[in-house]
Amino acid sequence: MKRICVVGTGYVGLVSGACLADFGNHVICADIDLDKINKLKKGIIPIYEPGLEEVVKRNVEKERLFFSNDVAESIRDTEVIFIAVGTPPGTNGEADLSIVFKVAENIAANLNGYKVVVTKSTVPAGTGMKVKKIIEQKAPKGSEFDVVSNPEFLREGSAVNDFMRPDRVVIGSNSERATEIMKTVYRPLYINETPMVITNVESSEMIKYASNAFLAVKISFINEIANICEKIGADVKVVAKAMGLDGRISPKFLHAGGGYGGSCFPKDTQALVKTAEETGVQNLVVRAAIEANDYQKHVMVSKIKELVGDLKGKTISLLGLAFKPNTDDIREATSLVIIEEMLKAGANVKAYDPVAQEATQNVFPNITYAKNAYEAAKDSDCLVLVTEWNEFRELDLPKIKSLLKRPNLVDCRNVYNPEEVRKLGIRYLGVGRGYSAINS
Ligand SMILES: NC(=O)c1ccc[n+]([C@@H]2O[C@H](COP(=O)([O-])OP(=O)(O)OC[C@H]3O[C@@H](n4cnc5c(N)ncnc54)[C@H](O)[C@@H]3O)[C@@H](O)[C@H]2O)c1
């Protein structure tokens, strides 16, 4: 059991803190956002993440999980300090590390004995060394500490499960003492033989960027294949399935759609391109994936235009606003691009999402929000399925057709079978379904 402080109680910090407590550690989740901490102290979970509430509740009751907005005291009170604050994109796409460095200064000021400082935030290679320097410069002379990199691979929407049952745990450490402490922190995973990759700090930092960039490239690749499939009469679903059966390729992240979003892939790919630039390395592949992803979001807009024609005065309804199902996160979501383009073209926008409506209201307060998919479809000129929430997988399509003003459906996630939908008299466009388009 270790005494841990997780600085930053967002998606990563809260999930990590709660799960590390579940592993048997004593954890303080510290954040400067007083409102968030007060909510958590009252048992209110500020984000939507399946299963998180139970883990938080269980560990608060067992007196292993605590919340505090006194970050300094929480640091003094613990031995292992996880930095889990945001690293948003800076003005030129580089990772903005100012919050990480501010936390490093706070740690330095409160170093009252040996501590392991763990960067869990996604940070470019070299950041660990910078954090070390800041602490060395600002901490009292002779202070003992080590800096470790422990990137997080959880996915929003399945974060608790991902943290509890990860494919691997990566620990970048240049100190035996710190490595042993990290093994204790992750003891339940260590004993159940979860692969542990123990390496130096720089490799660990790079593993995170390389993994995210690879997945982003994979998505952009299949989207591009989908766009070609449409033109030549092939069906990307079949193409991707057959590709995925090749063990070297794997079926994951081979679903064509409207482009990736979220708080990680867009910013991490940009940051990797920036690192390549700064180190004088050509980075054409990741750069192309970013460009292809921006383009793909606009391909969805073109599909709406193809079905509806002139958008002025038309009503376009979106099903799903979150960047993926099971989260309320709308950062970089395809829905935002579609809404913006529809409004620019003079259309009225209606939208429904099971949990991401409140977040979207802050960005687009003047569009109409519906209570369910059917209310969204009512009197609309086109229904656009943007996020594949489960509740959109089994819609009563005859009812949807009767509610729509014009029977148009753009399925950005290829949830429906094109032939079956078209048989109902609904004009349907999926992504990369050229075979069915030609045969309908
Ligand atoms: N969200 C994901 O799915 C995911 C997955 C893997 C890695 N990451 C990485 O983890 C990091 C955190 O991401 P997130 O999505 O949890 O961010 P977030 O924005 O949800 O949370 C960050 C938290 O840090 C707090 N904070 C800001 N400044 C602080 C300070 N000085 N002291 C204490 N707390 C402070 C904020 O109030 C906020 O609660 C990022 O580097 C991100 O790239 C995110």
The ligand as an SDF file (V2000), in Angstrom:
LIG
                    3D

 44 48  0  0  0  0  0  0  0  0999 V2000
   -9.0930   11.9550  -21.3740 N   0  0  0  0  0  0  0  0  0  0  0  0
   -8.5210   10.8440  -21.7950 C   0  0  0  0  0  0  0  0  0  0  0  0
   -9.1470    9.9360  -22.3230 O   0  0  0  0  0  0  0  0  0  0  0  0
   -7.0290   10.6650  -21.6350 C   0  0  0  0  0  0  0  0  0  0  0  0
   -6.4730    9.3920  -21.8140 C   0  0  0  0  0  0  0  0  0  0  0  0
   -5.0950    9.2270  -21.6380 C   0  0  0  0  0  0  0  0  0  0  0  0
   -4.3040   10.3160  -21.3030 C   0  0  0  0  0  0  0  0  0  0  0  0
   -4.8700   11.5590  -21.1540 N   0  0  0  0  0  0  0  0  0  0  0  0
   -3.9890   12.6780  -20.7720 C   0  0  0  0  0  0  0  0  0  0  0  0
   -4.1580   12.9110  -19.3710 O   0  0  0  0  0  0  0  0  0  0  0  0
   -4.0240   14.3110  -19.0830 C   0  0  0  0  0  0  0  0  0  0  0  0
   -5.2710   14.8150  -18.3760 C   0  0  0  0  0  0  0  0  0  0  0  0
   -6.3700   14.6820  -19.2610 O   0  0  0  0  0  0  0  0  0  0  0  0
   -7.8800   14.8070  -18.7580 P   0  0  0  0  0  0  0  0  0  0  0  0
   -8.7450   14.4890  -19.9240 O   0  0  0  0  0  0  0  0  0  0  0  0
   -8.0430   14.0520  -17.4950 O   0  0  0  0  0  0  0  0  0  0  0  0
   -7.9380   16.3840  -18.4330 O   0  0  0  0  0  0  0  0  0  0  0  0
   -9.0970   17.2090  -17.7220 P   0  0  0  0  0  0  0  0  0  0  0  0
   -9.0790   18.5430  -18.3300 O   0  0  0  0  0  0  0  0  0  0  0  0
  -10.3610   16.3960  -17.7050 O   0  0  0  0  0  0  0  0  0  0  0  0
   -8.5990   17.3060  -16.1830 O   0  0  0  0  0  0  0  0  0  0  0  0
   -7.5260   18.0830  -15.7460 C   0  0  0  0  0  0  0  0  0  0  0  0
   -7.7880   18.5040  -14.3010 C   0  0  0  0  0  0  0  0  0  0  0  0
   -6.6350   19.1840  -13.8000 O   0  0  0  0  0  0  0  0  0  0  0  0
   -7.0650   20.2220  -12.9270 C   0  0  0  0  0  0  0  0  0  0  0  0
   -5.9940   21.2090  -12.7470 N   0  0  0  0  0  0  0  0  0  0  0  0
   -5.5920   22.1960  -13.5870 C   0  0  0  0  0  0  0  0  0  0  0  0
   -4.5600   22.8820  -13.0670 N   0  0  0  0  0  0  0  0  0  0  0  0
   -4.2880   22.3130  -11.8820 C   0  0  0  0  0  0  0  0  0  0  0  0
   -3.3220   22.5690  -10.8650 C   0  0  0  0  0  0  0  0  0  0  0  0
   -2.4220   23.5450  -11.0010 N   0  0  0  0  0  0  0  0  0  0  0  0
   -3.3440   21.7970   -9.7540 N   0  0  0  0  0  0  0  0  0  0  0  0
   -4.2520   20.8100   -9.6060 C   0  0  0  0  0  0  0  0  0  0  0  0
   -5.1810   20.5110  -10.5410 N   0  0  0  0  0  0  0  0  0  0  0  0
   -5.2050   21.2530  -11.6520 C   0  0  0  0  0  0  0  0  0  0  0  0
   -8.2850   20.7660  -13.6180 C   0  0  0  0  0  0  0  0  0  0  0  0
   -9.1060   21.5160  -12.7330 O   0  0  0  0  0  0  0  0  0  0  0  0
   -8.9480   19.4750  -14.1230 C   0  0  0  0  0  0  0  0  0  0  0  0
   -9.8600   18.9750  -13.1740 O   0  0  0  0  0  0  0  0  0  0  0  0
   -3.7640   14.9780  -20.4300 C   0  0  0  0  0  0  0  0  0  0  0  0
   -2.3810   15.0970  -20.6140 O   0  0  0  0  0  0  0  0  0  0  0  0
   -4.3390   13.9860  -21.4290 C   0  0  0  0  0  0  0  0  0  0  0  0
   -3.7150   14.0750  -22.6830 O   0  0  0  0  0  0  0  0  0  0  0  0
   -6.2050   11.7490  -21.3000 C   0  0  0  0  0  0  0  0  0  0  0  0
  1  2  1  0
  2  3  2  0
  2  4  1  0
  4  5  1  0
  4 44  2  0
  5  6  2  0
  6  7  1  0
  7  8  2  0
  8  9  1  0
  8 44  1  0
  9 10  1  0
  9 42  1  0
 10 11  1  0
 11 12  1  0
 11 40  1  0
 12 13  1  0
 13 14  1  0
 14 15  2  0
 14 16  1  0
 14 17  1  0
 17 18  1  0
 18 19  2  0
 18 20  1  0
 18 21  1  0
 21 22  1  0
 22 23  1  0
 23 24  1  0
 23 38  1  0
 24 25  1  0
 25 26  1  0
 25 36  1  0
 26 27  1  0
 26 35  1  0
 27 28  2  0
 28 29  1  0
 29 30  1  0
 29 35  2  0
 30 31  1  0
 30 32  2  0
 32 33  1  0
 33 34  2  0
 34 35  1  0
 36 37  1  0
 36 38  1  0
 38 39  1  0
 40 41  1  0
 40 42  1  0
 42 43  1  0
M  CHG  2   8   1  16  -1
M  END
$$$$
